[in-house]
Amino acid sequence: NAEPDISYSVLRERYSITKSTFYRWKRQSQEHRRRAAARYEARHFLQQCFAGGRFLPLQQFRSRFPDISRSTYYAWKHEMVVAAAAAAASGPLAEAQAHAQDQARPGLPGKPVREQEREREAPSKEA
């Protein structure tokens, strides 16, 4: 697989394989590369659609990429939705909410709890 142009004679000397094994491996390698390229293209197409603010319905996706399974489509879709939600949650609003939570927790007066936790975790400079 690392060397797609390797010849039968080289493999026969190195691994003592039969000609039928060589051609089976060669065919399987070509099929694997074709499927990997199709998956790459389909995933990137789906990501572009999502970035553009729309999702292709499953039927349209399958008509364009028939080799990609229904479960793979939904798994990719779920990953993108979760990633987008996480990105939205890590925005400025989430930082403001975290700051408000820090102020609401009990701790030393005048210091947010997160700052106190960082001080406890940091190695002491006095030593």
C-alpha positions as CSV (number, residue, x, y, z in Angstrom):
1,N,0.0,0.0,0.0
2,A,2.9,2.3,0.7
3,E,4.4,1.6,-2.7
4,P,1.5,1.3,-5.3
5,D,3.9,0.6,-8.1
6,I,5.7,-2.3,-6.5
7,S,6.0,-5.3,-8.8
8,Y,5.0,-8.9,-8.4
9,S,8.6,-10.1,-8.7
10,V,9.8,-7.9,-5.9
11,L,7.0,-9.1,-3.6
12,R,7.5,-12.7,-4.6
13,E,11.2,-12.5,-3.6
14,R,10.5,-10.6,-0.4
15,Y,7.4,-12.5,0.9
16,S,7.1,-15.5,-1.4
17,I,3.5,-14.7,-2.4
18,T,1.5,-16.2,-5.3
19,K,0.5,-14.2,-8.3
20,S,-3.2,-14.3,-7.4
21,T,-2.4,-12.9,-3.9
22,F,-0.4,-10.1,-5.6
23,Y,-3.3,-9.1,-7.8
24,R,-5.8,-9.4,-5.0
25,W,-3.7,-7.1,-2.9
26,K,-3.3,-4.7,-5.8
27,R,-7.1,-4.6,-6.4
28,Q,-7.9,-4.2,-2.7
29,S,-5.4,-1.3,-2.5
30,Q,-6.9,0.5,-5.5
31,E,-10.4,0.0,-4.0
32,H,-9.3,1.3,-0.7
33,R,-7.7,4.4,-2.3
34,R,-10.9,5.0,-4.3
35,R,-13.1,4.7,-1.2
36,A,-10.9,7.0,0.8
37,A,-10.9,9.7,-1.9
38,A,-14.7,9.4,-2.1
39,R,-15.1,9.8,1.6
40,Y,-12.7,12.8,1.7
41,E,-14.7,14.5,-1.1
42,A,-18.0,13.8,0.5
43,R,-17.0,15.0,3.9
44,H,-15.5,18.2,2.6
45,F,-18.6,18.8,0.5
46,L,-20.8,18.3,3.5
47,Q,-18.6,20.7,5.6
48,Q,-18.8,23.3,2.9
49,C,-22.6,23.1,2.8
50,F,-22.8,23.4,6.6
51,A,-20.4,26.4,6.6
52,G,-22.7,28.0,4.0
53,G,-25.6,27.6,6.5
54,R,-27.4,24.7,5.0
55,F,-27.4,20.9,5.2
56,L,-28.1,18.6,2.2
57,P,-31.0,16.2,3.0
58,L,-29.9,12.6,3.1
59,Q,-31.5,11.7,-0.2
60,Q,-29.7,14.4,-2.1
61,F,-26.4,13.5,-0.3
62,R,-26.8,9.8,-1.2
63,S,-27.7,10.6,-4.8
64,R,-24.4,12.6,-5.1
65,F,-22.3,10.2,-3.0
66,P,-23.9,6.7,-3.2
67,D,-20.9,4.9,-1.6
68,I,-21.3,6.8,1.7
69,S,-23.6,5.1,4.1
70,R,-26.6,6.7,5.9
71,S,-25.0,6.2,9.3
72,T,-21.8,7.9,8.1
73,Y,-23.8,10.9,6.9
74,Y,-25.6,11.3,10.2
75,A,-22.3,10.8,12.2
76,W,-20.6,13.6,10.2
77,K,-23.7,15.8,10.5
78,H,-23.7,15.2,14.3
79,E,-20.0,16.0,14.6
80,M,-20.5,19.3,12.8
81,V,-23.5,20.3,14.8
82,V,-21.7,19.5,18.1
83,A,-18.5,21.3,16.9
84,A,-20.6,24.4,16.0
85,A,-22.4,24.4,19.3
86,A,-19.0,24.1,21.2
87,A,-17.6,27.0,19.1
88,A,-20.7,29.1,19.9
89,A,-20.4,28.2,23.6
90,S,-16.8,29.3,23.8
91,G,-17.6,32.8,22.6
92,P,-17.7,36.0,24.6
93,L,-21.1,35.1,26.2
94,A,-19.7,31.9,27.7
95,E,-16.7,33.9,29.2
96,A,-19.2,36.3,30.8
97,Q,-21.2,33.4,32.3
98,A,-18.0,31.7,33.6
99,H,-17.0,35.0,35.3
100,A,-20.5,35.3,36.8
101,Q,-20.2,31.8,38.2
102,D,-16.8,32.6,39.7
103,Q,-18.3,35.5,41.5
104,A,-21.2,33.5,42.8
105,R,-19.1,30.7,44.3
106,P,-17.9,31.0,47.9
107,G,-14.2,31.7,48.4
108,L,-11.8,34.3,49.6
109,P,-13.4,37.7,49.6
110,G,-12.3,39.8,46.6
111,K,-10.8,37.0,44.6
112,P,-12.7,34.8,42.0
113,V,-12.7,31.1,42.7
114,R,-10.8,30.3,39.5
115,E,-8.0,32.6,40.4
116,Q,-7.8,30.9,43.9
117,E,-7.7,27.5,42.2
118,R,-4.9,28.6,39.9
119,E,-2.9,29.8,42.8
120,R,-3.3,26.5,44.6
121,E,-2.2,24.5,41.5
122,A,0.8,26.7,40.7
123,P,4.1,25.7,42.4
124,S,5.1,28.0,45.3
125,K,7.9,30.5,44.5
126,E,9.0,30.6,48.2
127,A,10.6,27.2,48.0
